[in-house]
């Protein structure tokens, strides 16, 4: 875990809900195949330093198929075929910047630039989407969103789909954050607003206006 999230983790890890969650996960990982690997559960915090954070992208829970989940929402490890939502994300980026399609689905390079790729639920049982719902992760990640919202200013929040948009109440409206909402990049809804939303271009324009280095999305 990156040291600059330690102030947050020290506060949460001794709370009863978090201790209960860790015990639950120990049982799950011991008895079932779960994703991501244990060492990657907190990758969203590991790669995105709190001090460098500029953008928050919210997902629901990890990919539930073999070799896909890497601890960052929408991201997959190098060499893994792009899931449909990630492919649509890359299509929209290409349309924004007219750049070439990436060779890898890993989004670690986004995280290292200050993009927090946060699922609401950080783990899942193989083959069972949202199987770790209501076990404590949602409270933990809601606390992350509130901490970012309250401790930082001028953060871009990308809320794609109804699930992510339900988190808007956690965002402090007095800290000049930039909230962009549209449909989810899933093939079932990308045509309802995600395509053509130009969120990646709008994000960079906002960051540039605030004197922050834009994200290299390619």
C-alpha positions as CSV (number, residue, x, y, z in Angstrom):
1,X,0.0,0.0,0.0
2,X,1.3,3.4,-0.9
3,X,2.3,5.3,2.2
4,X,0.3,8.5,1.5
5,X,-3.0,6.6,2.0
6,X,-1.8,5.5,5.4
7,X,-3.7,8.3,7.2
8,X,-7.0,6.9,5.8
9,X,-6.2,3.2,6.3
10,X,-5.1,3.7,9.9
11,X,-8.5,5.2,10.6
12,X,-10.5,2.5,8.9
13,X,-8.7,-0.7,9.7
14,X,-9.6,-0.7,13.4
15,X,-13.3,-0.2,12.8
16,X,-15.6,-3.2,13.5
17,X,-17.0,-3.3,9.9
18,X,-13.5,-3.5,8.4
19,X,-12.3,-6.3,10.8
20,X,-15.5,-8.2,10.0
21,X,-14.9,-7.7,6.3
22,X,-11.3,-9.0,6.5
23,X,-12.5,-12.2,8.3
24,X,-15.1,-12.7,5.7
25,X,-12.6,-12.3,2.9
26,X,-10.2,-14.8,4.5
27,X,-13.0,-17.4,4.5
28,X,-13.9,-16.6,0.9
29,X,-10.4,-16.7,-0.5
30,X,-9.6,-19.9,1.5
31,X,-12.7,-21.7,0.2
32,X,-13.4,-20.3,-3.3
33,X,-11.5,-18.8,-6.2
34,X,-11.8,-15.1,-5.8
35,X,-10.6,-12.1,-7.8
36,X,-8.4,-10.1,-7.9
37,X,-5.4,-11.9,-6.3
38,X,-5.0,-10.9,-2.7
39,X,-2.0,-8.7,-3.4
40,X,-4.0,-6.7,-6.0
41,X,-7.1,-6.0,-3.9
42,X,-5.9,-2.5,-3.0
43,X,-4.2,-1.7,-6.4
44,X,-6.4,1.4,-6.9
45,X,-4.8,3.0,-3.9
46,X,-1.4,1.4,-4.5
47,X,-0.8,3.0,-7.9
48,X,-2.7,6.3,-7.4
49,X,-1.0,8.4,-4.8
50,X,-3.3,10.5,-2.8
51,X,-1.2,13.6,-3.2
52,X,-1.2,13.2,-7.0
53,X,-4.9,12.4,-7.4
54,X,-6.8,14.4,-10.0
55,X,-9.6,12.1,-11.4
56,X,-11.9,9.5,-9.9
57,X,-13.5,6.8,-12.1
58,X,-16.1,4.7,-10.3
59,X,-17.0,1.1,-11.1
60,X,-19.1,-1.5,-9.4
61,X,-17.2,-4.7,-8.8
62,X,-14.2,-6.6,-10.4
63,X,-14.4,-8.8,-13.4
64,X,-15.5,-12.3,-12.4
65,X,-13.7,-14.3,-15.1
66,X,-10.3,-15.8,-14.9
67,X,-7.2,-13.6,-15.4
68,X,-9.2,-10.3,-15.9
69,X,-9.4,-8.5,-12.6
70,X,-6.3,-6.5,-11.6
71,X,-7.7,-4.4,-8.8
72,X,-8.4,-1.3,-11.0
73,X,-11.9,-0.7,-12.3
74,X,-12.3,-1.5,-16.0
75,X,-8.6,-2.5,-16.3
76,X,-7.2,-5.9,-17.3
77,X,-3.6,-7.2,-17.2
78,X,-1.3,-7.0,-20.2
79,X,-2.1,-9.6,-22.8
80,X,-5.7,-10.1,-21.7
81,X,-8.4,-9.4,-24.4
82,X,-10.4,-6.2,-23.8
83,X,-13.8,-6.8,-22.1
84,X,-16.6,-5.0,-24.0
85,X,-16.8,-2.0,-21.7
86,X,-13.1,-1.4,-21.8
87,X,-13.1,-1.6,-25.6
88,X,-15.8,1.0,-25.7
89,X,-13.8,3.2,-23.4
90,X,-10.9,3.0,-25.8
91,X,-13.2,3.8,-28.7
92,X,-14.4,7.0,-27.0
93,X,-10.8,8.0,-26.2
94,X,-9.8,7.4,-29.9
95,X,-12.7,9.6,-30.9
96,X,-11.6,12.3,-28.5
97,X,-8.0,12.5,-29.4
98,X,-7.7,10.6,-32.7
99,X,-5.0,8.5,-31.3
100,X,-4.2,4.8,-32.1
101,X,-6.0,1.9,-30.3
102,X,-3.9,0.7,-27.3
103,X,-2.1,-2.7,-27.4
104,X,-2.8,-3.3,-23.7
105,X,-5.9,-3.1,-21.5
106,X,-3.9,-2.3,-18.4
107,X,-4.8,1.1,-16.9
108,X,-1.9,1.2,-14.4
109,X,-0.4,4.1,-16.4
110,X,-3.6,6.1,-15.8
111,X,-3.5,5.4,-12.1
112,X,0.2,6.5,-11.9
113,X,-0.9,9.9,-13.4
114,X,-3.5,10.5,-10.7
115,X,-6.6,8.6,-11.8
116,X,-8.3,6.7,-9.0
117,X,-9.8,3.6,-10.7
118,X,-12.1,2.6,-7.8
119,X,-14.7,-0.2,-7.8
120,X,-17.3,0.1,-5.1
121,X,-16.8,-3.6,-4.2
122,X,-13.1,-4.6,-4.4
123,X,-13.5,-8.4,-4.6
124,X,-15.7,-11.0,-6.2
125,X,-16.1,-14.8,-6.3
126,X,-15.2,-16.5,-9.6
127,X,-18.2,-16.7,-11.9
128,X,-20.5,-14.8,-9.5
129,X,-20.9,-11.1,-10.2
130,X,-21.5,-8.8,-7.2
131,X,-21.1,-11.9,-4.9
132,X,-19.3,-9.8,-2.3
133,X,-22.0,-7.1,-2.2
134,X,-23.1,-5.8,1.2
135,X,-20.1,-7.3,3.1
136,X,-18.5,-4.0,4.0
137,X,-16.7,-2.9,0.8
138,X,-19.3,-0.3,-0.1
139,X,-18.8,1.4,3.2
140,X,-15.0,1.4,2.8
141,X,-15.0,2.8,-0.7
142,X,-17.7,5.3,0.2
143,X,-15.3,6.6,2.8
144,X,-12.6,6.8,0.2
145,X,-14.8,9.0,-2.0
146,X,-15.8,11.2,0.9
147,X,-12.2,11.6,2.0
148,X,-11.1,12.6,-1.5
149,X,-14.0,14.9,-1.9
150,X,-13.4,16.6,1.5
151,X,-9.6,16.7,1.5
152,X,-9.0,17.8,-2.1
153,X,-10.2,20.4,-4.5
154,X,-10.9,20.5,-8.2
155,X,-11.1,16.8,-8.7
156,X,-12.9,15.3,-11.7
157,X,-15.4,12.7,-10.9
158,X,-16.5,10.5,-13.9
159,X,-19.8,8.8,-13.0
160,X,-20.8,6.4,-15.7
161,X,-24.1,4.6,-15.3
162,X,-26.8,4.7,-12.6
163,X,-24.8,2.8,-10.1
164,X,-21.9,5.2,-10.1
165,X,-24.3,8.2,-10.2
166,X,-25.9,7.1,-6.9
167,X,-22.6,8.1,-5.3
168,X,-23.0,11.8,-6.1
169,X,-24.3,12.5,-2.6
170,X,-20.8,11.7,-1.3
171,X,-19.1,14.4,-3.3
172,X,-18.6,17.8,-1.5
173,X,-20.2,20.5,-3.6
174,X,-18.2,23.3,-2.0
175,X,-14.7,22.1,-3.2
176,X,-15.1,23.0,-6.9
177,X,-15.1,19.4,-8.1
178,X,-16.1,18.7,-11.7
179,X,-18.7,16.0,-12.0
180,X,-19.4,14.4,-15.4
181,X,-22.2,12.0,-15.8
182,X,-23.3,9.8,-18.7
183,X,-24.4,6.2,-19.4
184,X,-22.2,3.2,-18.7
185,X,-19.7,2.1,-21.4
186,X,-21.3,-1.3,-21.5
187,X,-22.5,-2.4,-25.0
188,X,-26.0,-2.3,-23.6
189,X,-25.8,1.4,-22.8
190,X,-22.8,3.1,-24.4
191,X,-25.0,4.4,-27.2
192,X,-27.2,6.2,-24.7
193,X,-24.7,8.9,-24.0
194,X,-21.2,7.5,-23.3
195,X,-20.2,7.6,-27.0
196,X,-19.8,11.2,-27.9
197,X,-19.7,12.4,-24.2
198,X,-16.1,13.5,-24.7
199,X,-15.5,13.0,-21.0
200,X,-11.8,12.4,-21.5
201,X,-11.3,15.6,-23.5
202,X,-13.5,17.6,-21.0
203,X,-11.4,16.2,-18.1
204,X,-8.2,17.3,-19.6
205,X,-9.6,20.8,-20.5
206,X,-10.6,21.2,-16.8
207,X,-7.3,20.0,-15.5
208,X,-5.4,22.4,-17.8
209,X,-7.6,25.2,-16.7
210,X,-6.8,24.5,-13.0
211,X,-3.1,24.4,-13.7
212,X,-2.8,20.6,-13.5
213,X,-1.1,18.3,-16.0
214,X,-3.7,16.6,-18.3
215,X,-3.9,12.9,-18.3
216,X,-2.3,10.9,-21.2
217,X,-5.2,8.6,-21.9
218,X,-3.6,6.8,-24.8
